[in-house]
Amino acid sequence: MTETHAAALELGLPANSPESLPALRSKEAQRTALAKGGVPIPGFASVLSLSDLVSAVAEVGLPAVLKPSAGVGSMATYRVTEDVDLAELWDMATARYTADPRGDGSVHFVLEEMLIGERWHDDPRYAPYVSVESLVQNGSVTHCAVTDKFPLSEPFRENGNVFPSSLPGHRIDLILECATQAIHAVGIRNSMVHTEVMLTAAGPRIIEVNSRLGGAAIEMLQLSFDYDVVTAMANIATGRPIAPMGPRLRSTGQYVPQSPARDVTLAQVPTVDQLMAFDEVVEAELFYEVGDRPDWARGTSGGKLARLIATSESPDPLLDLADFLASDKAFSYVPD
């Protein structure tokens, strides 16, 4: 992403400013930019060593979250509580991060005060956080929609989402206002944006801002709004006007069901045909077979058992499908 924007700037094409790029790669730089922009953020501290981690815990407090400053897909991300052995945690986090090709190889982590979510949805099957998909052109922000999330699997692995959000309008307005403030604070001017937001008792709080769309956003925008976001992204990249979005047509779900947070062997896996037999499902693929041991320690990408896209007139059938995928009717394991 950084190289792409740098190349665009050199060619005189629309892009984010050079000053914004560090905050789009480094979580530490992003938190600093958000704070300077007046966006409420959790306490945080840079961690380069075990001694830094010990000092950071004393400064930030517990519970907290340890994550790589440059990371993706919940890789090497851990909850830190009073009962955690910090030396053991540091050894595990650094070993997993440096061995993962998605990282930058550096041992640079951030310890953040844990954001405590509050239930804003009527249905308890939604998690207390959301994401916002946005398009930014010449600094002008167009929000496409807010996405509801399924509860996370330990440690911080995503199971999927439903799009667009079923939250009431006044809640959506608060979330979009928060996302807009964060986008401007980070300095994004020409890009698609995926902003993750925790829903707390004090209001929406930014988890992170990414200069990209979220996973499956292309399919979900097409299915829910009949919106061609690929053309919209191409228009932003070349300075052409983007088309407005139309009304919501239907709800869409993305599913990446996760294996347990322990070493297990799969005993039962549905076939693609069985998954496609659900009326709502339009795409399905599997990543593991019976007898495989999911690589859950690699985060969301390593632990996901399947990927599905489904659509329906209302969110209810999509939530029912999530329940099925999380049950032993879909995936089961050999006893330890």
C-alpha positions as CSV (number, residue, x, y, z in Angstrom):
1,M,0.0,0.0,0.0
2,T,2.8,2.4,0.9
3,E,4.7,1.7,-2.3
4,T,1.5,2.1,-4.4
5,H,0.7,5.5,-3.0
6,A,4.3,6.6,-3.4
7,A,4.3,5.6,-7.0
8,A,1.0,7.4,-7.7
9,L,2.4,10.6,-6.2
10,E,5.5,10.4,-8.3
11,L,3.3,9.9,-11.4
12,G,1.1,12.9,-10.5
13,L,-2.0,10.7,-9.8
14,P,-4.4,11.1,-6.8
15,A,-3.1,9.4,-3.7
16,N,-2.6,9.9,0.0
17,S,0.0,12.4,1.1
18,P,3.5,11.1,2.1
19,E,2.9,12.4,5.6
20,S,-0.1,10.1,6.1
21,L,1.6,6.9,5.0
22,P,3.4,6.0,8.3
23,A,0.1,6.2,10.2
24,L,-1.4,3.7,7.7
25,R,1.3,1.1,8.4
26,S,2.3,1.7,12.0
27,K,-0.3,1.3,14.8
28,E,1.9,3.5,17.0
29,A,2.1,6.3,14.4
30,Q,-1.7,6.0,13.8
31,R,-2.5,6.3,17.5
32,T,-0.3,9.4,17.6
33,A,-2.0,11.0,14.6
34,L,-5.5,10.2,16.0
35,A,-4.6,11.9,19.3
36,K,-3.3,15.0,17.5
37,G,-6.5,15.1,15.5
38,G,-8.6,15.1,18.7
39,V,-9.9,11.6,18.3
40,P,-10.4,9.8,21.7
41,I,-8.0,6.9,21.9
42,P,-7.1,4.3,24.5
43,G,-3.8,4.6,26.3
44,F,-0.9,3.0,24.6
45,A,2.9,2.5,24.7
46,S,5.6,1.3,22.3
47,V,7.1,-2.0,23.2
48,L,10.5,-3.1,21.7
49,S,11.6,-5.5,24.5
50,L,10.5,-7.5,27.5
51,S,11.5,-4.6,29.8
52,D,9.5,-2.2,27.7
53,L,6.5,-4.6,28.0
54,V,6.8,-4.6,31.8
55,S,7.0,-0.8,31.8
56,A,4.1,-0.5,29.4
57,V,1.8,-2.6,31.6
58,A,2.6,-0.3,34.5
59,E,1.9,2.7,32.4
60,V,-1.2,1.6,30.4
61,G,-2.8,-0.7,32.9
62,L,-4.7,-4.0,32.5
63,P,-6.5,-5.4,30.8
64,A,-4.7,-4.5,27.6
65,V,-3.9,-5.8,24.1
66,L,-0.4,-6.5,22.8
67,K,-0.2,-6.3,19.0
68,P,2.5,-5.7,16.4
69,S,2.9,-2.1,15.3
70,A,2.8,-3.3,11.7
71,G,0.5,-6.3,11.5
72,V,-2.5,-7.8,9.7
73,G,-5.2,-10.4,10.3
74,S,-4.9,-10.4,14.1
75,M,-1.5,-12.0,13.8
76,A,0.5,-12.2,17.1
77,T,-2.2,-10.3,18.9
78,Y,-2.9,-11.2,22.6
79,R,-5.0,-10.2,25.5
80,V,-2.9,-9.2,28.5
81,T,-4.4,-9.7,32.0
82,E,-3.1,-10.0,35.5
83,D,-2.5,-13.8,35.2
84,V,-0.4,-13.6,32.1
85,D,3.3,-14.4,32.3
86,L,4.8,-11.4,30.5
87,A,8.1,-13.2,29.7
88,E,6.3,-16.2,28.2
89,L,4.0,-13.9,26.3
90,W,6.8,-11.8,24.9
91,D,8.7,-14.9,23.7
92,M,5.6,-16.3,22.0
93,A,4.5,-13.1,20.4
94,T,7.9,-12.2,18.9
95,A,8.5,-15.8,17.7
96,R,5.2,-16.0,15.9
97,Y,5.5,-12.5,14.4
98,T,9.0,-12.8,13.1
99,A,8.2,-16.2,11.6
100,D,5.2,-14.9,9.7
101,P,5.9,-13.6,6.2
102,R,3.0,-11.1,6.4
103,G,5.0,-9.0,9.0
104,D,7.9,-6.7,8.4
105,G,10.3,-8.8,10.5
106,S,10.9,-6.1,13.2
107,V,10.3,-6.6,16.9
108,H,8.1,-3.6,17.4
109,F,4.8,-4.0,19.3
110,V,2.3,-1.7,20.9
111,L,0.5,-2.3,24.2
112,E,-3.0,-0.7,24.1
113,E,-5.5,-0.2,26.9
114,M,-8.3,-2.7,26.1
115,L,-11.5,-1.1,24.7
116,I,-14.5,-2.5,26.6
117,G,-17.4,-3.0,24.3
118,E,-21.1,-2.4,25.2
119,R,-24.0,-4.1,23.5
120,W,-25.7,-1.6,21.1
121,H,-27.6,-4.3,19.1
122,D,-30.9,-5.9,20.2
123,D,-29.7,-9.3,19.0
124,P,-27.0,-10.8,21.2
125,R,-25.4,-12.6,18.3
126,Y,-23.7,-9.4,17.2
127,A,-20.4,-8.3,18.7
128,P,-19.9,-4.9,20.3
129,Y,-17.9,-3.5,17.4
130,V,-18.5,-2.6,13.7
131,S,-16.5,-1.5,10.7
132,V,-17.2,1.3,8.2
133,E,-16.4,1.1,4.5
134,S,-15.7,4.5,3.0
135,L,-14.4,6.1,-0.2
136,V,-12.3,9.3,0.0
137,Q,-11.7,11.6,-2.9
138,N,-9.7,14.8,-2.6
139,G,-10.4,14.7,1.1
140,S,-14.2,14.3,0.8
141,V,-15.5,11.3,2.6
142,T,-18.3,9.1,1.2
143,H,-19.4,6.4,3.7
144,C,-20.7,3.3,1.9
145,A,-22.2,1.5,5.0
146,V,-21.6,0.3,8.5
147,T,-21.0,-3.5,8.9
148,D,-22.1,-5.5,11.9
149,K,-19.7,-8.2,13.2
150,F,-20.0,-11.7,14.7
151,P,-18.3,-12.3,18.0
152,L,-14.5,-12.9,17.9
153,S,-12.8,-16.2,18.5
154,E,-9.8,-16.1,20.8
155,P,-7.4,-14.5,20.4
156,F,-9.1,-11.7,18.4
157,R,-9.9,-13.8,15.3
158,E,-12.8,-12.7,13.1
159,N,-15.7,-15.0,12.3
160,G,-17.4,-12.7,9.8
161,N,-20.0,-10.0,9.5
162,V,-23.4,-8.8,8.2
163,F,-23.8,-5.8,5.9
164,P,-25.3,-3.2,6.2
165,S,-25.8,-2.6,9.9
166,S,-29.1,-3.1,11.6
167,L,-28.3,-0.5,14.2
168,P,-30.8,2.5,14.5
169,G,-30.1,5.7,12.6
170,H,-28.9,7.7,15.6
171,R,-26.3,5.0,16.4
172,I,-25.1,4.9,12.8
173,D,-24.7,8.7,12.8
174,L,-22.4,8.5,15.9
175,I,-20.3,5.8,14.2
176,L,-20.0,7.7,10.9
177,E,-19.0,10.9,12.7
178,C,-16.3,9.1,14.6
179,A,-15.0,7.4,11.4
180,T,-14.9,10.7,9.5
181,Q,-13.0,12.4,12.3
182,A,-10.5,9.5,12.3
183,I,-10.0,9.5,8.5
184,H,-9.2,13.2,8.5
185,A,-6.9,12.9,11.5
186,V,-4.8,10.2,9.8
187,G,-4.6,12.3,6.6
188,I,-6.3,10.1,4.1
189,R,-7.2,12.1,0.9
190,N,-7.6,9.6,-2.0
191,S,-8.3,6.0,-1.0
192,M,-10.9,3.4,0.0
193,V,-11.0,3.1,3.8
194,H,-11.9,0.3,6.3
195,T,-12.3,1.7,9.8
196,E,-12.9,-0.6,12.8
197,V,-14.9,0.9,15.7
198,M,-15.6,-0.4,19.2
199,L,-19.0,0.4,20.6
200,T,-18.5,1.5,24.2
201,A,-20.5,3.1,27.0
202,A,-18.6,6.4,26.2
203,G,-19.5,6.2,22.5
204,P,-17.7,4.8,19.5
205,R,-14.0,4.4,19.8
206,I,-11.5,3.8,16.9
207,I,-9.8,0.4,16.9
208,E,-7.9,1.1,13.7
209,V,-8.0,2.8,10.3
210,N,-6.9,1.0,7.1
211,S,-6.4,2.5,3.7
212,R,-8.3,-0.3,1.9
213,L,-11.7,-1.9,1.9
214,G,-12.6,-4.7,4.3
215,G,-12.6,-8.3,3.3
216,A,-15.5,-9.2,0.9
217,A,-16.6,-5.6,0.7
218,I,-16.5,-5.7,-3.1
219,E,-19.0,-8.6,-3.2
220,M,-21.1,-7.2,-0.3
221,L,-21.5,-3.8,-1.9
222,Q,-22.6,-5.4,-5.1
223,L,-25.1,-7.8,-3.5
224,S,-26.5,-5.3,-1.0
225,F,-26.6,-2.1,-3.0
226,D,-25.8,-3.2,-6.6
227,Y,-22.8,-0.9,-6.3
228,D,-19.7,-1.3,-8.5
229,V,-17.0,-0.3,-6.0
230,V,-14.2,-1.6,-8.3
231,T,-15.1,1.2,-10.8
232,A,-15.4,3.6,-7.9
233,M,-11.9,2.7,-6.7
234,A,-10.5,3.0,-10.2
235,N,-12.1,6.5,-10.5
236,I,-10.5,7.6,-7.3
237,A,-7.1,6.4,-8.5
238,T,-7.4,8.3,-11.8
239,G,-9.2,11.5,-10.6
240,R,-12.7,10.7,-12.1
241,P,-15.9,11.3,-10.2
242,I,-17.4,8.4,-8.3
243,A,-21.0,7.3,-8.8
244,P,-23.4,7.7,-5.9
245,M,-24.8,4.7,-4.1
246,G,-28.4,3.7,-4.4
247,P,-30.7,2.3,-1.7
248,R,-30.2,-0.9,0.3
249,L,-31.6,-3.9,-1.7
250,R,-30.8,-6.8,0.7
251,S,-28.5,-7.9,3.5
252,T,-25.2,-9.8,2.9
253,G,-23.1,-11.9,5.2
254,Q,-19.4,-12.9,5.0
255,Y,-18.4,-16.0,7.0
256,V,-14.9,-17.1,8.0
257,P,-15.6,-19.6,10.8
258,Q,-12.7,-20.2,13.1
259,S,-11.2,-23.3,14.6
260,P,-10.8,-23.5,18.4
261,A,-7.8,-21.7,19.9
262,R,-5.9,-24.9,20.5
263,D,-4.3,-27.7,18.5
264,V,-7.2,-29.9,17.2
265,T,-7.8,-32.4,14.3
266,L,-10.9,-32.0,12.2
267,A,-13.2,-35.0,12.4
268,Q,-16.1,-33.5,10.3
269,V,-16.1,-30.9,7.5
270,P,-19.1,-30.1,5.3
271,T,-18.6,-30.2,1.5
272,V,-18.9,-27.2,-0.7
273,D,-22.1,-28.7,-2.2
274,Q,-23.6,-28.9,1.3
275,L,-22.8,-25.3,2.0
276,M,-24.1,-24.1,-1.4
277,A,-27.4,-26.0,-0.7
278,F,-28.3,-23.2,1.7
279,D,-30.7,-20.8,-0.1
280,E,-28.7,-17.8,1.1
281,V,-25.2,-18.9,0.1
282,V,-23.8,-17.6,-3.2
283,E,-20.1,-18.4,-2.7
284,A,-18.3,-21.1,-0.6
285,E,-14.8,-22.5,-0.3
286,L,-13.1,-24.7,2.2
287,F,-9.5,-24.4,3.6
288,Y,-9.2,-27.6,5.5
289,E,-10.2,-31.3,5.2
290,V,-11.0,-34.1,7.6
291,G,-7.7,-35.0,9.4
292,D,-6.2,-31.5,9.0
293,R,-4.9,-29.5,12.0
294,P,-5.9,-25.8,11.5
295,D,-3.1,-23.3,12.0
296,W,-5.1,-21.1,14.4
297,A,-2.0,-19.5,15.9
298,R,-1.5,-17.5,12.6
299,G,-4.6,-15.5,13.4
300,T,-7.8,-15.1,11.3
301,S,-6.3,-16.4,8.1
302,G,-4.7,-19.5,9.6
303,G,-7.7,-20.5,11.7
304,K,-10.5,-20.0,9.2
305,L,-12.1,-23.2,8.2
306,A,-14.1,-21.8,5.3
307,R,-15.2,-18.7,3.5
308,L,-18.8,-18.0,2.5
309,I,-20.8,-15.2,1.1
310,A,-24.6,-15.2,1.6
311,T,-27.4,-12.8,0.9
312,S,-31.0,-12.5,2.1
313,E,-33.8,-10.0,2.3
314,S,-33.2,-9.6,6.1
315,P,-30.3,-10.3,8.5
316,D,-32.1,-13.1,10.4
317,P,-31.3,-16.0,8.0
318,L,-27.7,-14.8,7.8
319,L,-27.4,-14.9,11.6
320,D,-29.0,-18.4,11.6
321,L,-26.3,-19.5,9.1
322,A,-23.6,-18.1,11.4
323,D,-25.1,-20.2,14.2
324,F,-24.9,-23.3,12.0
325,L,-21.3,-22.7,11.0
326,A,-20.2,-22.3,14.7
327,S,-21.9,-25.5,15.7
328,D,-20.7,-29.1,15.6
329,K,-23.3,-29.8,12.9
330,A,-20.8,-28.1,10.5
331,F,-17.3,-28.7,11.9
332,S,-16.3,-31.1,14.6
333,Y,-13.0,-32.3,16.1
334,V,-11.3,-35.4,17.3
335,P,-11.3,-35.3,21.1
336,D,-8.0,-34.3,22.7
